[in-house]
Amino acid sequence: MRVPLGMPVRVHFAGREMPVTVELRDVSHGGCYFRGVTPPSFARLAFGFVLPERRVCVAGGRVLRIDNNGFAVVIDRSNETFTNFLNDLSGPVPTIRAARSVA
């Protein structure tokens, strides 16, 4: 489930020296969508923001898709603060249970 946000975050693309500020349009435990710049295709990146309580959320991943409005990212790593932030917004990541065989 994607949660709409519309908040500014700093993004640092691998291979580029300067981070950029973009809009984090929505986020889920597995990915997010940004608007504000056109990234390199399939670029690795890290992004972060500070919550009002001065807790720092950091996550990273790679660009999955670029369209006319922005770009989608697959998140493959994050700090505990980011995970807790998402849990507060949308609930914990659902776990998939293995099917039990019936004898």
TAFENNOR-V690693 format. One record per residue. N is the residue number from 1. OMEGA is omega in radians with two decimals (none if undefined). Layout:
N,OMEGA  N,OMEGA
//
This chain:
1,3.10  2,3.10  3,3.12  4,-3.13  5,-3.08  6,-3.12  7,3.12  8,3.07  9,3.06  10,3.12  11,3.07  12,3.12  13,3.09  14,3.12  15,3.08  16,-3.07  17,-3.02  18,3.02  19,3.11  20,3.06  21,3.13  22,3.10  23,3.03  24,-3.04  25,3.11  26,-3.06  27,3.00  28,3.13  29,-3.08  30,-3.10  31,3.14  32,-3.13  33,-3.12  34,3.04  35,3.07  36,3.11  37,3.01  38,-3.09  39,2.97  40,3.12  41,3.08  42,-3.13  43,2.96  44,-3.13  45,3.00  46,3.10  47,-3.13  48,3.09  49,-3.11  50,3.09  51,-3.11  52,3.14  53,-3.14  54,3.01  55,-3.08  56,3.06  57,3.14  58,3.09  59,3.13  60,3.13  61,3.13  62,3.10  63,-3.13  64,-3.04  65,3.07  66,3.07  67,-3.08  68,-3.07  69,-3.09  70,-3.11  71,3.13  72,-3.10  73,2.96  74,3.13  75,3.13  76,3.07  77,3.11  78,3.07  79,-3.09  80,3.13  81,3.10  82,3.12  83,3.11  84,3.08  85,3.12  86,3.10  87,3.11  88,-3.12  89,-2.94  90,-3.06  91,-3.11  92,3.10  93,3.11  94,3.10  95,3.13  96,3.14  97,3.11  98,3.11  99,3.12  100,3.11  101,3.12  102,-3.08  103,none
//
